[in-house]
């Protein structure tokens, strides 16, 4: 029998023992053996810590783009994972939640790169002035921990459980060692194998232990982070591990909990809310066979609606077909194993000591397309506990399967009390169309739940449901739920970073953080800051403007232009008792006047005004006041290339407006703002094809030159470029565009990037793998014809600057777009023959 492999120390390995069988949940067949005997977990942790340097050095933008690339890579290969997932007992819907939900976590965390600075560490909060003079200050930074993230995961989500954690620690710059539950490790292994094959992650960023790893915590260190998902009992045992305590290792626990869903008193039978409630409970009982840490275990309903809920839920469950998860008509598959079935049955028997079984059968399950005796199948079970305040078992005993218990409440306070008796849960929900009820429940119950969903007719169509943790929200809960936090957007990333308070002068902290701190020394720019490309602008780069005197006419005209006739600007007879002494300039006029002083009029790398983040008016500014402005680069933020625009980044500029004539130093600064500009990046990928470069390259080309890729000869390459120029100049336009109309926009957008053309692309005019017939007698003639075509193209657009001509791949192009294409295209082929 084949053994499942682990991936540690940069290689795939198997244990030296006999192995533990992993069973197909549907057929009962053995899939493979899990064996970690003899594997050195201590060395695996050391390897991850050492190799983690590569992740720690990457910027947030690089890590985010890495996650995005990995998500796209895995998504293209998702079909193979579904076939494996069926063997865990999961239906297609169950598998979608696990597989594509996991990939979705990669996408979501990749997008967080936009919220972080363009460097390997983060700066948290605002600077803190520790001195009256402003020359001693503090800030907080967060740097990646130098250990490994050890993830001990549950069996129910072998893909999502891994990726929802790894996406966050990778974004933080920390490597991971993943220990999935043995029962479903074969699916985790399949995904990890593809991740490793992709080569997208730095070596050491991910290691996998496919089986038992009881000693893995014995050598953890203070820089490591341990996360656990599973039963509360196991979590508490791990949390008390001697090594964790000695090394003060952060331990994040996300435990199964007795989540409660409340039916509002207003949600009577026949209302949309009643129907939504029944549907939600049914889904949470049957999706993944109820094997979800967020599933609804306690159904809390008004006492006068217990019978209605019981009957409606029974009818809804009657429609749930059970069997082979591959079949379209099957709505609920199998539990993960027969052992799990026995455990769930045992818990149900404990609950029925006080509760009544009102739906389902513990002894018999009707299945479609599968043998109920061979697979780990189980009927949905609904219990009814009529005395939930007197019988605590329903709030303490969890049956981790398709099992839930109905219980009554008299009023909302009782419902809140019952929800809290679970002693902490990952999620609670309330279905009501009464926002007062929703508010009261949420505020009073929030202490005991990690997340609360309010469901009603307005949100239903877009609601992600009671049991769906989302990457941007905190996933965790107090008490029994473990007291931990996972995911949570930017907040979650910080769990894998070390926060450090730093103190020093503003100038020093500017250099440390990469963000200009007010009152730091300026770096006078040699030319106007707006004349620099994004890469050449540095925090602290600064410009001081000339002066401008604000006149009474300026203020009046601005009021007339904007219709802002606030009394302080227009009615000087109404200033008594106000903070104003004279006619006062509009705040937005001050900022506009400041822009007039610092804006660079010439066309340059600054592509656009991107917005305004903060603005403060420190004191009124009156007519006849003379101001000047200090413009300083505060921070740079990387930005993805989008649409038809050249690659650019965002620069945040710190704008200080000064009253030139103020006597006291503290009165000089009158306004501050942070403005954002979109600044083009340097183009360094391609050589600019000037006439000189063009002719020198052609001179180098000989008939004997060999292409470094593809099948073209030198003359074929020249005639191909000639054809491109003649097409652009409208000499050849009798062809159809090959790219479908719905894809043209995306294809054209690639012209604007600085990404090279792909090698070995088959041009639509040519038969794949074959050379076209040459039309010129020699290479030298082909050179001359190409030169003529280039000149013809240039003259055509000089005479027709607004002309649009079509390209077979990129569709209709303007002159500027043709120039982008020719730059890429000529670089591509000149590099093909080592001409540039």
Secondary structure, DSSP 8 states (H G I E B T S, - for coil): --B--EEETTEEE--SS--EEEE-TTT--EEEEE--TT--HHHHHHHHHHHTHHHHHS-HHHHHHHHHHHHHHHHTTHHHHHHHHGGGT--HHHHHHHHHHHHHHHHHHHGGGGGS-SSSSEEEEEEEE-STTSSSEEEEEEEE-SSEEEEE--SS-TTHHHHHHHHHHHHHT-EEEEE--GGGHHHHHHHHHHHHHHT-S-TTSEEE--S--TTGGGG--TT-EEEEEE-HHHHHHHHT-HHHHHHT-EEEEEE---EEEEE-TT--TTSHHHHHHHHHHHHHHHGGGG--TTSEEEEEEEGGGHHHHHHHHHHHHHT--BB-TTSTT--B---S-HHHHHHHHHHHHHHTTTSEEEE--SS----BSS-TTTTT----EEEEES-TTT-GGGGT----SSEEEEEEESSHHHHHHHHHTTS-BS-EEEE-S-HHHHHHHHHHHGGGBS-EEEE-TTTTTT---TT---TTSEE--SGGG-S--EE-THHHHGGGEEEEEEEE-HHHHHHHHSS--TT---EE-SS-GGGS-GGG--TTEEEE---EEE-HHHHHHHHHHHT---HHHH-GGG-TTSS-SS-B--HHHHHHHHHHHH---S--SEEEEEEEEEEEE-S--BTTEEEEEEEEEEEEE-----SSS--EEEEEEEEEEEETT-SSGGGTEEEEEEEEEEEE----SS----HHHHHHHHHH--TT---SSSS--HHHHHHHHHHHHHHHTTS---S---S-HHHHHHHHHGGGSS----TT---TTS-TT------SSSHHHHHHHHHHHHHHHHHHHHH-TT--EEETTTEEE-HHHHHHHHHHHHHHHHHHTT--
